[in-house]
Amino acid sequence: MSRDKNIPFARPCIGPEEEAAVLRVLRSGWLTTGREALAFEAEFTRFLEGPRGGLPPLHSLTVNSATSGLHLALEACGIGAGDLVLVPSYTFVSTAEVVRYLQGEVVFVDTAPGTFHIDPKALEATLARLRRGEAAYPKPHGSGSFGPRGTPKAVIPVHYGGLPCAMDAIITIARQYGLKVIEDAAHAFPSQLSNGTWAGTIGDLGVFSFYATKTLTTAEGGMVVSRDQEIARRIRLMRSHGIDRSVWNRYTDTRASWYYEVVAAGYKYNMPDLLAALGRVQLARAGELLDRRKKIAARYDAAFQDEGSLSLPPTGPGDARHLYPLRLNLEILSISRDGFIEKIQAADVGVSVHFIPLHSMPYYRERYGLTEGDLPESMRSFQRAISLPLWPMMQDSEVERVIEVVKTIAQEHRSA
Ligand SMILES: Cc1ncc(COP(=O)(O)O)c(C=O)c1O
């Protein structure tokens, strides 16, 4: 195998326009939240807002990460101590930790077989159990239940890897049980459902991440979107210390009022203009970046589809292709997933695993008395997943090298 240079797992796509935008803000005399953030919000809304068909207008609100966006979303939905929030175990820790910030209790839901997404059937079964007054998880062999019990208030489906969840089923179940739906769209800009609506705009709120490895980056950052004016108002207030009005211009506008009032114990979750300027350029390039990711993913699909020991990631036409989670058919391989990863890394190709199921993490395991086997599909997905590099500036030769490395290892370790 040729080894000209390392191929990192991820690399942001930053060009001269991003550099110029950041420089413009650096030279402007105003670095933190202000006009750029407001413009980014307006442009983001314009991007996602299709024909509304009678729906209320969409509000977009910049924040300093998707984690803080999820926290604000739950807070705005009134989640508090003892409230239950249902989340997939198969996600990054942010999706669950924000529930604990508010002293809510996390209820993990298993993955639908053969996917990386929350299983609507498992969601409904959990809600039905809670409604009957039982605890969240059935004990093995039908001998009662364990874990949190109480009133479920919200569900956070995760559009894992950029592929939208089964939102119709999730919304139907959520409405039936009176749950708020907060879409974790951290991976899903821009992802579309089959009817053309954008992931993140379907539930009560959607939260996008602009972390350095994401499909649109501001280094760190996020956007919360909602059509609910009250929710948007609360988030605007709480992302900025609970201060009752926008005061960013009090230092730049010599006539701006210095006076403000604090009406709630809020947070400091605002996005600086320096980062919003970067986001605006990346947003304008969203189509170009998506096309390139789709081309790379399609090349991987074509190269791996006949390799019996590998299964392609589930995908669909509206997939933003943020991740490429290849799956190993371990039954016909003489190498473990971890061994496979070591061999890829030894060939100087960066890989990752998305995700280690949260119910297997010490904190959640101990808090809720969970064992790995309690959410078997999530563990099954985890045990065979390897995320391959997928970033727009990858050269064709780099894509081919990743393919060669992966196929060679798979062929050398076919046990059947
Ligand atoms: C599914 C998911 N949700 C939320 C987040 C949190 O995003 P951020 O890093 O912007 O807080 C991540 C980050 O990787 C994620 O993968």
Ligand as a Chemical Component Dictionary entry (heavy atoms), coordinates in Angstrom:
data_LIG
# 
_chem_comp.id                   LIG 
_chem_comp.type                 NON-POLYMER 
_chem_comp.pdbx_formal_charge   0 
_chem_comp.three_letter_code    LIG 
# 
loop_
_chem_comp_atom.comp_id 
_chem_comp_atom.atom_id 
_chem_comp_atom.alt_atom_id 
_chem_comp_atom.type_symbol 
_chem_comp_atom.charge 
_chem_comp_atom.model_Cartn_x 
_chem_comp_atom.model_Cartn_y 
_chem_comp_atom.model_Cartn_z 
_chem_comp_atom.pdbx_ordinal 
LIG C1 C1 C 0 -25.281 13.799 17.761 1  
LIG C2 C2 C 0 -24.595 14.982 18.372 2  
LIG N1 N1 N 0 -25.312 15.841 19.110 3  
LIG C3 C3 C 0 -24.751 16.924 19.674 4  
LIG C4 C4 C 0 -23.417 17.194 19.503 5  
LIG C5 C5 C 0 -22.826 18.388 20.182 6  
LIG O1 O1 O 0 -22.323 19.315 19.286 7  
LIG P1 P1 P 0 -21.385 20.503 19.767 8  
LIG O2 O2 O 0 -19.985 19.980 19.734 9  
LIG O3 O3 O 0 -21.600 21.602 18.769 10 
LIG O4 O4 O 0 -21.807 20.894 21.124 11 
LIG C6 C6 C 0 -22.627 16.342 18.740 12 
LIG C7 C7 C 0 -21.195 16.621 18.552 13 
LIG O5 O5 O 0 -20.451 15.928 17.963 14 
LIG C8 C8 C 0 -23.228 15.198 18.160 15 
LIG O6 O6 O 0 -22.507 14.337 17.428 16 
# 
loop_
_chem_comp_bond.comp_id 
_chem_comp_bond.atom_id_1 
_chem_comp_bond.atom_id_2 
_chem_comp_bond.value_order 
_chem_comp_bond.pdbx_ordinal 
LIG C1 C2 SING 1  
LIG C2 N1 SING 2  
LIG C2 C8 DOUB 3  
LIG N1 C3 DOUB 4  
LIG C3 C4 SING 5  
LIG C4 C5 SING 6  
LIG C4 C6 DOUB 7  
LIG C5 O1 SING 8  
LIG O1 P1 SING 9  
LIG P1 O2 DOUB 10 
LIG P1 O3 SING 11 
LIG P1 O4 SING 12 
LIG C6 C7 SING 13 
LIG C6 C8 SING 14 
LIG C7 O5 DOUB 15 
LIG C8 O6 SING 16 
# 
